[in-house]
Amino acid sequence: MTGDKTLYDIIIIGGGPAGLTAGLYACRAGMDTVLLEKIGAGGEIATAGLVENYPGFPEGINGYELAEKFKLQAEKFGLNIQAAGVKRIIEKGGEKVVETEDQKYRTLAIITAVGCNPMKLGIPGEDELRGKGVSYCATCDGPFFKDKEIAVVGGGNTALEETLLLSKFATRIHLIHRRSRLRATKILQERFSKNERVKFIKDSIVTKIYGEDRVEAVSVKNLKTGVESELHLDGIFIAVGVKPNTEFLKDTIRLDENGYIITDENMKTSVDSIYACGDARKKTLRQVVTACGEGAAASFSAGSYVEELKGESYGEHFSI
C-alpha cells in the first residue's frame, strides 16, 4: 500500500449528486479537495432512464446525462475525482486517514456521501429491465405509468406508500407480498384497503420478469400452493427496502439501528471533522434535489471547520 504525502483540506467519499455538489462547492471555495468513488461518478441517479423532478429541465433529462453534467461542472472548478473504494477511516493526531485498497489519503475533514443501494429480488430480468419498467422509486418514476397496469413488491410501509402514490397514476396496481399479512402501519393498511385501484396478491413472490425492450409480464408463484401464474404488466416497482453503504463507518461515527448516519442540521456527524450528506443520512426524503442541498450544506460546514482549524476563519463568511 502506497502512502500519500498530500494533506487535503477535504476528502469526499462517494460520487453521487450529494458528493459531486459538495465537491463543486468545496473547490469553488478554494479547498484542496479529492473525491473518492468506487464505481463511477453519478451514483444511483446514473441508472435512471428519465429524471423529471430535478429543477431546470422542464422536458426531463436522462439520469446518466444529468450525472455527467454534475461531474463536468465539479471538474471545471478543479475537483479531483479518483476511482477508489474506501475501506476505513483512521484517526491520526488530529488528522484523518482515509484508507483504500492501495492508498492512504490524509485530510483535515471528511464528507461522506456514500448513498444507499435498493435491495433487489435477485430474479431473472430484474437487472436487464431496470429503467425499462423495473423501478425502485415511485416518486421518481410514477408519472411514467399513467393509465398503466403495474405491480409493487413488498409489504411494509414503503411498499404501501409507493402503492398509494402510484394509484394516482396507474389504473391497476397489484401488491405482491410473500406473507398473508402486511407489515405496514394500520393507517396505511386502512388507506390501502379503501383504494379501488389496488389488489393484494398475498403469500406470493415474483420469480421472473419478462420483456424485450420494456417490462411485459412477470411470473408470480404462490408459496402455499406452489402454483405459478403469469401477470401481464407495464411495470414493476420493487419496494423491499434499501441498505445504506455505511458498513465501513460503523466503528467511526454514530449510525442508527438501520445503518443510517445521524447528523445535525449542518450535516455534522458525531465526530467533529466528519460530515455526511445524501441518501445514507437518516431522513425522510431521498431525492436528487435534497442530496444536492445537503452536499452544499456539508461543504459549507466542512470548509468552515477547516478554516477554523487553520486559523483562517472569518465566522460565517466562508466563501461558497
N, C-alpha and C positions, 0 to 999 in steps of 0.2 A: 504494500500500500504506500503510495507516494504522499508526501506532505505538501501542503500549500502554504507558502510563507506570507501570502497576502492576508491582511486583516480587513475584511469587508465591513462596511457600516451595517448593511442589512443583507441577510440571506432569506430568500423567499422559497418555500418548499411547496411546489405544486404550480402547474401552468394553465389552470382553467381561467375563466373570466375574473375571478377574485384575485388570483395570483398575478395575472397579467396587468390588471388595473393597479394593484399595489406596486408592481414594478414600474409602471408608467409614472405614477405619482412620485415614487422614490427617486427615480432618475431625473425627473424634472426639477426636483428639489436639490439636486447635486449630491445625492447619496451614492456612494460606491456600492453597487448592488449586483448580486448574481441571483438568478432564478434557476432552481434545480427541478427538472421534470423528467420522470422516468420514461414515459411513453412518447408523448408528443404534445406540444402546446395546444391548448384548446379545451382539454378535459371532456366531460360528457357531452357538452353542447356541440362538439365537432361531429357527433354521430346523428344529430337531429336533421331530419330532412328539410324542414322549413320552420323558421322561428318567426312568429307573427306578433309577439308581445314584447319585443325589445324596442324601445323608442327610437325613432329616426328612420325606420324602414317601413313605410306605410303599406308596401306590397309584400312585406315579409322578406326574409333572407335565409339562404341555406346555412345551416349550422356550421358547417366546415368553413364556409366563406366568412362568416362572422368571426369565428375563432382566428382565422388568418388575419383579418383586419385588426383584431386586438393585438396579435403578436407583432405585426408590422409597425403599428403605432408605437408600441412599447420599445421595439428595437430602434425606431427612429430617434428616440430620446436616449439611447445608449444602453438599454437593458441587455445584459449578458445572460443568455439562456444556454444552459448546459444540460445535456442528457445524462441524468444520474438519478438513481433511486436511493433514497435516504434510509439508512439502517438504524441510526440512533443519534441522539444529541448528548454531548458531554459537556459538563461544566468544568472550566479550566481557568482558575484565577481571575474571575471577573469577565472572562470571555466565554463564548460558547463555541464548541467544536461540532460541526455537522459532519458525520461520518457516512460515506457511501461505500460501495463495493471496493473501489480502488483509489479513493481520495479522501482527504480530510480538509475541511474548509473552516477557517477561523472567522468569527464575526462578533460584532457588538450586540446585534439584535436579530431576532428571527421572526418572520411572519409565516405561519403555517396556513396553507390554502389547499389542503390535501383532498378535499371533496369526499364524495361517497360513491359507492357502486350499487346499483339496484341489484337485489337478489334475483337470480334467474331461475326459471323452471328446469333448464338444462335438457330441453327436448329438441328433437329434430325440427328444423325450420325456424327456430327462435332467433338465432343469430343471423341467418340468411335473410330474414324478412324484417329485421329491425329497421325502423324508419320507413317501412313499406306496409304498414298496417299493424306491426308489433310496436307497442309503445309502453313506456313506464311512467308516463306523466300526463294525466288528464288535463291539467291546467295548460300544459304546453300544446297538446295535440287535439283536444276535444273538438274545437271548431271544424276540424277537417272531416269529422264524421257526422255532419248534419244530414238528417234523414237516412242514416245508415243503420245496419244491424251489427252489433258488436258484442263482445264478451269482456267481462272483467274476472280475473282470477284472484281469489283471496277471500278472507272472511273477517278481517279486523277493521279497525276504524278507518285506515287509509283506503281499503278496498271499498267500503261503503261510501266514504266521502267522494271517491273517484266516481263511483256508480251514480250517485245523486247529481254530481256535476255533469257527467256525461248525458244524463237523462234530459238535459236542456237542449241537447243537440241530436242524439240518436233516437230513432223511432222505437228500437227494441234493444234491450240490454240483458244479457244472460250472465248472472253472477254465479261463477263456478267455485265451489268450496269443497275441500276434501272431507269435511265433517258435516254432521247433520244440523249442528247449531252454529250460529255466527258468534264471533268473539267481540264484536263491536259494542259500543255503549248502547244503553237502552234507547236513548233519544234517537240515535242514528238508525237503529233497527225499526223503530216506530215509523220514521220517515220513509225508510226503505219499503216497509210493508204496505204503505199507503200509495206508493208510486206505481201507477198503472203501466209504466213502460218497462218495468224490470221483472225478471223471472229468476227465481232461485233454483239452481241445479245443485242439490246437496249430495254429499257422500261421493263426490266425483273429482277426477283430475283430468287435465288436458295432457294427452300423450304425444301429440304431434300437431304441427301447424303446416297447412298446405298452401301452395300458391306459387305462381311463376314470378311475375313482377310485383304482385300485391297479395296480401292475405286473401284467400278464397274460402277456406274451411279449416276446422280443427277436429281432431278426434277426441272424444270425451269418454272416459272409462268410469263406470260405476264401480266403486270399490267394494260394495256389498254383493252385487250380483256378478261382477266381472264382465258385464256386457259393455262393448264399445259401440258408440254411435258417432255419426258424422254430423257436424253442425256447420252449416254454411253461413259465413260471416264476412263482413268487410274489414274487420279489425279486431284486435285483442289487446287489452290493457292488463299488464301483469303488475299486481299490487301486493306482493308477498313480503315487502319490506326492503329497506336499504341498509347498507353497512358502511359507516364512516371508516375511512382509511387511516385510522389512528392507532393501530396496534403498537407501532414503534414509539408512541408518545405516552403510553400508559404509566411508565415509571418516571416521567419528566414533568408533566403538567396534570392538572385536575381534569378528569373526564367524568361524565355522568354514567349511570348504570348501563347505558347502551353504547358507550364509547364516544359520545359527542363531546366536543370541547366546550368547557364552561368559560365564558368571558364576561367582562363588564361591558357597558355601552360604548366604551372606547376600544373595544376589541382586545383588551389586555387579559391574558390568562392568569393563572395562579402564580406564574413566575414573571417578575418584573420585565425581563428583557425579551419575553416571548409573547407574540400577538397572534391572533387567529381570525380568519375570515372565510366566508364561503359556506358550502353545504355541510362541512364537518362541524360547524358551530351548533350548539344547542339553540334552536329557534323554531319558529312555526312555519315560515315561508321560505322555500328553497327555489329561487328563480335566478336567471342571469342578471336581472336588474338589481336584485338585492345583493347578489355576490359582488357586483361591481361597486356598489355603495360601500359595502363592508371593506373591500380592498382599499378604497381611498381612505377610509377611516383608520384602518390598520396601519397604512403607510404613514399617515399623519402622526399617529401615536408612537410608532416605532422611530420615526425621524426625530420627533421631539425628545424621545428618550436618548437617542444617540447624541444629539446636540447638547443635551444637559450633561451627559457623561463626558463629553469633550470640553465642557466649559464654554460652549458656544451658543447657549440657549438665549433666545430673545422672548421668553414667555410664550405667549400664544401666537407669535408671529412666524412660526415655522412656514417656510415658503413652499406652496404646492402649485 
